[in-house]
């Protein structure tokens, strides 16, 4: 990869040749300072990389330049939120204009109405929408809305699925064989920081298991306010739902008066009309985030008009919701400009590129005799180093977000000019990317696997 200097960012030209793990590394020095003022040296665990992370200087398009001046292709895109890549010119220009007008007001603005209108028009199962500041907050508000609307308290989620940091969804995110219980009726395993009482309020369902889900939902049908589902769950390794499974969930929830919540914080990038439109399913509530903020903090809860009425202060007003920076004009401006650029053609192109890189990974590793199952859809991909059938969280077996081998693989990829996850062979695409960059990822992965294997 090429190296790029940025005026004012690299104080010493020699710094550009300093190795990431060198004693002279500026990233190491920054991390040592961070350790003194932040627990663990960070404010989000998703960026942790041993012995310390690479620190970014700036980014443009599909590339990030670190503080040493090293340029790399970014296949994480701030964990899928930057679908246009870094510093998109049109988004940047629009945001700069808004910054001169003000960043936040105790009054609503025209631009939050415009972004809401765009999303409601685009997604057939959204009648109304309400903005917040993160996907986790959006999930929390959706769960509260479901409880208020149905008068029931319990929710159901899928074993292994990740839905943010709200207590009632931080259940059975990463259970082990020591505590996950019966495969037909998984235990509700809470995180260590979550009250044990939460477990009784959450029914854990096994992904892709029609019979078990039918039995569990039938058993709790009068207590469940909602089932939350990610149409392509990253926490379950992007194992796709079996044919008819999402439709099956919709039919069961409708039969029993249970709301279906679609978590599209990440998967909204899969389709112009929303991820659930691919199944012809209309959920009752949908949570959004990431790409709709155009690179700024954002979340949204959206859905059917009658369900969303629980937020309406003119009616029953069952769910109170405020936030200092909700629908702030900077985020709304960036989100509106981003979504305008994400046309059907833009989504289709990313989908074709996603097909290409998934096929290349499978072919390249297969030719080397490396067992691999490549999952994903659209602009998302993940490769599991196994030849076993993958149907649910438990079938992932050795796949682990904490497997140290993935951290070493991430280091090898960094040394070859690629930014990817230290928790698996995972990536996402952005619109500035080219086929040559996808080939670069596959080549770097091939070489990195060889290096890690010794």
N, C-alpha and C positions, 0 to 999 in steps of 0.2 A: 504494500500500500504506500501511497505517497505521504509525505510529511508536509504539514502546512504551518507556517508561522502566522501569528495573529498579533498585530501591533499592541503593545502594552500588556500582553498576556505572558509572554515568555521573556523573562528578564535576561536570561543568559542563553546565547545561541548554543552553547555546549550542552545545555540541559536537554536538548532534543535527542541527544544520543545516549542519555542516561537510561539504563535498563530499569524496568518497572520494579524489580526486586533488588535493585542496587541500594547500598547504604545511602547513596546520594539522592535517591529518588525523592522528588518533591511530594509525590503521593504518600510515601511513608512518613515524611515530616508532617504533612497535614493530618494524617491519621493519628500520629502521636499527640498532636495538639487537640484533636477531636476527642481522644480518649479522656482527656483531662476535664472536659466540659460537657460531654454527652455520655450517658451510660452505654457502654459497648462501642462508643465512638460514632454513633449514628442516630438518626431519627426515624429510620424505617428498616426493619430486619431484612426486607427483601433485597437490599443492596449489599448485604454482608458477604465478603469474600476474604478468605484467609490467605495470607496473614493480614492483609489490608486491601481496601478497594483501590481501583484506579480513580483518580479525581478528574472530573471533566473541566475543560476550559470553555469550549464553545462548540456549537454544532450548526451544520447547515445541510439541508437535504437529507441524504441517507448516511451522513458521516458525523462523527464526533471527534474532536481533537482534545487530547488530555492535557494536563498541566505540564507535561514534558514536551509537548508539541507533536506527539504521535497521533496520526489520523487512523481511524478504524471505521469499518462499516457497522452500523448499528442495527442489529436484528432484535433488539428489545423495545426500542422506541418508547422509553419510559413506561415499560410494562404495558405495551399495546395502545397507549393513549395518543400517540402522535402518528395518526394515519397519513398525514401529509409530510411526515418527516420533520426535521428541525428547521426553525426559523423560516417557514414558508413566507414568501415575499408579500402575498396578498393579505395573509393573516397579520403579519407584522405591521404592515402599513395601516390596516384598519385599527389595530390595537393602539398604535402610536397616536392616531387621531383621537381615539377615545380617551387616552391618558391625558391629553391636553384639555379635555372637557371635564374630567373628573373621574375618579375611580370607584366611588361608592356613595350612595345617597340614601337618606331616609325617605325617599320617594321612589316609586316605580319608574321604569324607563321604557321607551318605545322598543328598544332592542330585545328586551326579554319577552315582550309580546310577539315580536317577529320570529324569534327562535322557537317559541312555543307553537306558533302557527305552522311553521315549517315542519316540525316533528309530528304534529297532529295530522297534517295533510299527508305526510309521507307514510306513516305507519297506520295500517287499517284498523288495528285493535287499540288505538289510543284516541280517546275522546278529549281528555284533559290531562294536564301535566303540571307538576309543581317542582321547582328547582331547589336544590340544596348544594352542599359543598363537597360531597364525597359519595362514592358508591356505598360505603358502609352505612352512612346516614340514610341514603335512599332505601336500603334494605330495611333498616330499623323502622322508617316511616311506613313502608309497605306492610310490614308485620303488624304495626299498631293499627293501621287502617283496616286490615283484615279482621283483627280482633274487634274493633269498634263496629264494623259493618255486620259481622256474623253473630256477635255476642258470645263467641267461643274463645278459649284462651290458648289451646295447644296449636302447634304448627308441626309440619313434617318436612324433613329434608332428606337428602340422599347421603349415604355413607361415603365419606371422603370428599364431598363437595365443599368448596370454599365460597362463602358469601360475605366476607368482611369480618369486622371485629365486634359486632353486636353480640351480646351474651347468648341470645337464643338461637344464633346460627353458628356459634363457635362450639358445636357439638359434633363429635365423631368426624372431625376434620382429618385426623391422621391416626386413627386407632391402630393398635397392633394385635397380633394373634393372642396376646396375653389378656386383652380386655374387650375384643370386639364381639364376642358372644356368638350366638346362633346365626348362621348365614341367612336363614329365613326370617329372623327377627332380631336384627342387630341391637346391641346394647347402645344406650345413649351415653357416650363418653364425653364428659365436659373437659375443657381446658383447665389447667391448674389455677388460673386466675378467675375462673367463673364459679359462681355459687353452685354447690352441689344440687340445690333445689331446682335448678334449671332443667336438669336431666328429665325430671318427671313431666315437663311441659313440652318436650320435643320427641316426636316419633321418628326414628331413623329407618329409612327405607333402603333396600338393596337395589342398586342401579341395574336396570334392564331385566329385573326379575318380575315378570307379569303376575305369577301366582302369589308370590310372597307379598307384593304390593297390594294386590286385591284383598288378601286376608287382613293385612295390617290396617288398611284404610277402612275396611268394613268394621273391624274391631273398634276403631277410634272415631268412626264417622260423626258421632254426635258431639265430639269434643274438639275436632279439628277446625280451626278457622281458615287455614291455608296450607297448601303444599308449595314450597319454593323449589324451582328447578332451573338449572342452567342448561340451555339446549345443547351445549358442547362443553361439559364441565372440565375446566383445567385441573381442578383438584383430583379428578378421576382420570387424569392423563389424556384428556380429550377423547376418551372412548365414546364413540358416537352412540346415540340411542338406537336400539334395534328397531327395525321397521315396524311402525305402528305403536311404538311405546309412548311417545309424546301424545298421540291421539288417544291412546288408552287412558292416560292420566287425565286428559281433558274430559273424557266421557265419565270417568269415576267421580271426579270433583263436581261436575255438573249434577250428577245423579244425587249426590249427598249434600249439596249446598255448601261445598268447600270451595274457597277461592283458589285459583291457580295463579301463582306469582312467577313470572318469567324473569330471571336474573340475566339481563343482557348488558350489564356493566362492561363486560369484556366482549361479549359475542355480538353486540350491535354492529360491530365492524364487518360482520359476515354478509349482510344483505342490505340493499337500499331500503327495503320495506320492513326491516326488522328480522331478527333471527327466527322468530316463531312463524313468520310468513312462509318460510321454506317448508313447513309442515302443514300449512293450511289451518293452523290452530290459532284461536284468539284467546289469550289469557285474560284474566280479570284485571290484574295489575302487572306492570312491567317496571323494572328498575334499570336506569341508565346511568352512565358516567363516562369517564375516559374520553372517547373521541368527540363527544358532544360539547366538550369544553375547549377544544382547539388548543390544548396545551396548558390550560389553567384549571385550578381545582373546580370540580363540578360533580353533581349527582342529580338525579331526578327520579321522582316516583310518578307514574302515569297509569292511565287505565280507563275503565268504563266510567261514564259520567255518574251513574248512581253510586258506585263505590267511592269515587273521588269526592263525592259530596260530603263525606265525613270531615273533610278539611274546610268546608265552606262555612265561614263565620255568619252567614245570613240564614243558615238552616240549623241542623242539629248541633253542628260544631263539636263533634265528638273527639276530634284529634287536634290538639293545639300544636302549631309548628311555626317556629321562627328561626331566624339565623342572621347574624349581623351582615354577612356577605352573601346571603342567598340572592341569586339572580343579579349579582353585581354586573354593571355594564361592561367591564373589561372581559370577564369570562363570557358573557352573552355575545359580545361582539366577536370574540375569537371563535366561539362555537358556531355562530351563524355563518361566518365566512368559511369555516371548515366544511360545514354541512352543505353549503352551496356548491363547493368544489367537488363534493362526493356525489357525483352523478351516477346513474345506472352504469354508464360506460366505465367510470372509474372503479366501481365495485367489480364489474365483470373483468376488467384487466387484472386487478389484484387477485381475483379468483383463479384466472388462468396462470398467473405467476405462482400462486400457491400450489396448483396442480403440478406445475413444472418442478418446483423444488422438492415436493414430496416424492415425486417419481424419481428424481435424480438421487436423493438420499437412499431410497430403497434399492435402486439399481446398483449404485456404487458400493454400498455395504454388502449387498447380496453377492456381487461379483468377487468380493474378498472373503466370502464365507462367514461374514459376521451376521448372526441372527438379528433381525430387526423387524419391528412392526411400526410403521409410520402412521400416525393419526393426525387428525386435523381437518380443517375445511376452510375454503376461502383463503384469507391471508394469514391463517394460523397453521403452525405445524409443530409436531413433537415426535421424536423418535425414541422408541423403547427397545433396548437391546435384549430382545427375547424372541423366541420362535413359538411361544405358547399363545393360545387364543386369549384375547383380551376382551372381557365382557363387562367387568365391574371393578370396583376398587380393590377387592381382594385378589383378583387375578393378576394385578400388577406385581405382586410379590416383592421381588428385589428392588423394584423401582421405588426410590425414596428421595424426597426433597432434601434430605440431610446426608445423602451418600457422599462421602469425601471424594470419591472418584470423579464425580461431576465437577467438583471444585477444581481439581487438577486439570480436567478436560477444559474447563473455562479458561484457566491460565494458558494452556496451549493454544486455544483459539485466539486469545488476546495477543499472544506473541505472533500470530499469523494475520493480525489485522481485522479480527472479527469480535464484535461484542455479542455475547450470548449469555444464557443463564447459568449460574453455578449450581442450579438445582435440577438439571436435566437438559437434554438436547432439545431445547424449546426455542421458538422464535416466531416473529411476526414480520409482516412486510409493510412497507410504506410506499406511497405513490411515486417518489423520486427514484426508486430502485430500478435497476436494469437486470436483464438476464445474465449479463456478465458478473454482476455482483452475487447473484444466486449461485452461479457456478463457483465463484470464489468461496462462498460458504461451504459448499460440498467438498471442494478440494481441501480447504482448511480442516474440515471435520475428518476427512480421510486421514490426513497427515497427523492430526492431533490424537486420534484413536490409536494410531501406530505408536506414537510417542508415549502415551499413557500405558499402553500394554507392555512397553519396555522392549 
